[in-house]
Amino acid sequence: MAANVLMLHGINHNMFGKRDPRQYGTATLADIDQALQALAQELGAQVESFQTNHEGAMCERIHQAYEDRVDAVLINAGAWTHYCYGIRDALAILEVPVVEVHMSNIHAREPFRHHSVFAEVVSGQICGFGVQTYLLALRAALNIH
């Protein structure tokens, strides 16, 4: 049976392709999801993507992932990564691999971006490789035992 992976896209990600192309490139959210779908098919997995600009909706989707018993979660929460303890606590409920994703190298950017409140509850973090970051995260999530 194919692994079910949930990709969570956070705040402002609906603006990829328009927002700060120097940091994020020109790929749109649809481009990212399409690349994930293609790799998932190759790896025998299924990926469902969800994007929201609302913190409560993100927490509720994480709760639903727990109820749905997904096999893994990828999350690029954007700025929420650095201060949102509500999302952090929702992620802590999950009992599956969770990989934190960032298109840019957050450690080479503004100091406030260097800290992730999710770090203690996720399996790992991949950042700095643009769209490839998502594909690396999918591979990692499917290979965590």
N, C-alpha and C positions, 0 to 999 in steps of 0.2 A: 504494500500500500504506500502511496506517495506521501512524503512528509508535507505537512501543512505549516507554512511559514507566514507570519503576519509582518508586513512592512508598515511601520508607523512613521508618517511624515508630519513634522510639526509646523509650528508657526512660521508664516511667510514662505513656506516651500511651494505654495501655489504660484509664487512669483519667480521661481527659477527660470532662467532664460532671459529675464528682464532685470533682475536684481543683481547689482554689483558683479558683472561678468568677469572682472579681474579676479575675484575671490572664488566665484562659483561656476564660471564658464558659461556657455550658452545653451547647455542642455536644459530642456524643460522637464517638469515633473513627469509628463507623459513619456518622454524619452527615457528617463530613469526607470520608470515602471516597465516599459517595453524591454529594456535590457535585462531587467530582473526576470521577467516572464520567459524570455528566450533562454537564459541560463538555467532557470528552474526546470524548464522542459527538458533541457539537455541532461540535467542531474536527476530527473525523475521526481521532482518536487512540485508543489503548487504554492504560489505566492499570492496572497491577497494584500492589496495596498489600501491604506486609509490615510487621509490627510485632513487636518483640522487646524484652525486658528484659535480654537477654544479649549482651554486647559481642562475643563470639566468633561468635554466630549472625549478628549484623549484618555483621561482616567477611566471613563466608562467603557471605552473600547478595549483598554487593557483588562478591565474586569471581565468583559465578554470573552476575551482571549483565554482567560483562565477557565471560564465556564465551558468554552468550546474545546478545551484541551488541545490547543495548538501545539505543534512540536517545537517551534522556535519563534523568537521575535527579533526583528531588526528594528532599531529606532534611531531616527535622526530627529531629535526634538528641537533642534535649532537653539535659540536663546534660552528656552526653558531648561536646557541641560545645566545651566550655571546657577539656577536659583529655585527651581520648582520642586519643592519637597513633596507636594501632592502627587506628582507623576512618579517621583522616586519611590514613594511608599506604595503606589499601585504596582510598579515594576517588581518590588520586593515580594509581592504576593505570588508572582509566577514561579513555577517549579521547572522551567524549561530553559534552555540556553537563550540568553538575551545579549545581543551584540549592539553596542552603541556605535553609531556611524556619524561621520562628519566629512563633507566634501573637501573643506579646507583643512589645513593643519592648524587646529585651534591653539596649539602650543607655540606657534609662531605669530600669533595675532595679539590683540589687546589683552592686557593682563587678566581682565575679568573672565575671558574665555578659557583660561588655562585650567580652571577648576570645574570638575563635573560632580554635581551632587549625586549622580547615578553611579559613579565609579564603584562604590561599595556593594552594589546589588546587581551589576551586570557581569556577564562572563568575560567580556573584554571590550576593547575600544579600537576602532580602525578609523584613521583620519588622514586627510591630506592627498588623496588620490582621485579627487573628482568623482565622476560616475563610477570609475573602477572600484572605489571604496565600497559601494553597495554590493558589487559582485564578489569582492573579497569577503565581505561580511556574510553573504549567503553561503559561500563555500565553508567558512569557519563555523557558522551556526549548524550546518548539516553534519559537521565532523566532530563536534564536541560530544564527548561521551560522559 
